[in-house]
Amino acid sequence: MRAIVPILGLIAGIGASLWPPPGPALADVTVRLKDGREFSLPLREKDIDEIRVDGRLYRPEVGLPPASEFRPEFLEGDRDRVLDDDKVKPRATKRAAPAPDADGGPRVLKVGPGRPLQTPSQAAARARDGDVIEIDATEYFGDVAVWKASNITIRGVGGRPLLDAGGRSAQRKAIWVTDGANITIENIAFANAKVRDRNGAGIRAQGPNLTVRHAVFRDNENGILAVGREDSTIVIEHTEFARNGHGDGRSHGLYINRVKRLVFRYNYAHHARVGHQLKTRARENIIVNNLFMDGDAGNSSYAIDLSNARVAYVVGNVLQQSNATQNSSLIYVGAKVRHPGARVHIASNTVISDRRAGGKFVLNQSPITATIHNNLLIGALQVVDGRATASHNLAGRPDVLVDRAGLDFRLRPGAPAIDAGVDLGRDGDVALVPAGEYRHPAGRRDRPRAGPIDIGAYEFTAR
């Protein structure tokens, strides 16, 4: 209670000076006591400068760290340090298990106009470990949130809700910041995230283990930006990334920092602005059955940047690059990929280059030997620049595809790629022969198998 008394006085003082608030109240300052009582005042978040609890400083863009972890430099939000210094990690929070719903399942918080919780940020403030948050499909303009609870699922219902940043950001970072562990986000759109540092994200993933599926990220400075955490696995599937990037080459369609594992599958990543469609520093990368493309005039750089991966599997994808691309290569393997046991397998991809000056499918600047097999290359493409074992890669004409303009990249009858591949088997528990195929938009279908494998991302079938 010693900490509560000063903060209540502070809230009362703020309320006396700002009530009634000059405009709509965009935030609730709430203090919950251990006996269940709550004290709340509706205030505009931008009007709150700081709150101190027993000398510990709270600011809306930072949050309240415990006294043992408080450091003045934590407030600065330095871009490179937050991204690349693994010492800066969000604290783990211990929370009591939530009360179950009436049917014995997890507690469900329903969000939307006309409901007690009208915005996702209100649900984030009340969420407890294990909750399910269901958000009605409408537009939530300028509503940003920090999700601190763990083991939660947040999903759009009745359609796909749109979270438009509207010039605001949580912690000066993103529309949503995920601090909790084991968070799943489904069927939600994130748009127009911009911050002073030019790396505003739809989602800033700070806690360990994030799953995103059936989502859309468009016109953000980064679609998803994940900080370095060696204990984290990021899974992204059935999701669209459209026109993300600030345009300065330092922000990307999405940027996954030094996490344990990235699984990126069945996604549609396109028209990144100057930056890479996918930049990853994850220790292990499984990138399968996606469509990466620039269209006619997109100006992205690499389709996939493997800056310092230890293990990478790039299998069964379609990669297309326009003549306006910022880079002549589609896949980059960085010089920092030099760990013991490091390996990169690139197999069964369909690759299209519209760069009139020609280009390279893979630029390998690492000391390891990449394996590159069963890829169908359309356009003036060199298979690899750098160390590699390469075979069964076939140069093809655009007319071997059913309908490139309609994003149907299956093979036509008689294509030389039919039955021309080699069965690569598995590398550990990962198949180097794709079991699925990308199906537009952001979908999947089983890859048929009859006889020898075909070269490229699709297996020919008679129609």
Sequence and secondary structure as in RCSB ss.txt:
>XXXX:A:sequence
MRAIVPILGLIAGIGASLWPPPGPALADVTVRLKDGREFSLPLREKDIDEIRVDGRLYRPEVGLPPASEFRPEFL
EGDRDRVLDDDKVKPRATKRAAPAPDADGGPRVLKVGPGRPLQTPSQAAARARDGDVIEIDATEYFGDVAVWKAS
NITIRGVGGRPLLDAGGRSAQRKAIWVTDGANITIENIAFANAKVRDRNGAGIRAQGPNLTVRHAVFRDNENGIL
AVGREDSTIVIEHTEFARNGHGDGRSHGLYINRVKRLVFRYNYAHHARVGHQLKTRARENIIVNNLFMDGDAGNS
SYAIDLSNARVAYVVGNVLQQSNATQNSSLIYVGAKVRHPGARVHIASNTVISDRRAGGKFVLNQSPITATIHNN
LLIGALQVVDGRATASHNLAGRPDVLVDRAGLDFRLRPGAPAIDAGVDLGRDGDVALVPAGEYRHPAGRRDRPRA
GPIDIGAYEFTAR
>XXXX:A:secstr
 TTHHHHHHHHHHHHHHH S SS   EEEEEE TTS EEEEEE GGG   EEETTEEE TTT    GGG  GGGG
S  HHHHHH TT              TTSS  EEEESTTSSB SHHHHHHH  TT EEEEESSEEET  EEE  S
S EEEEESS  EEE TT  BTTTEEEEE SSSEEEES EEE    TTS  EEEEE SS EEEES EEES SEEEE
E  EEEEEEEEES EEES S SSSSS S EE SEEEEEEES EEE  SSS SEEE  SEEEEES EEE TTT   
S SEEESS SEEEEES EEEE TT S SEEEEE TT   TT EEEEES EEEE  TT EEEEEE SSS EEEES 
EEESSEEEEESSEEEES EEE GGGEEETTTTEEEE TT TTTT      EETTEESS SEEEETTTEEEE    
SS  SSS      
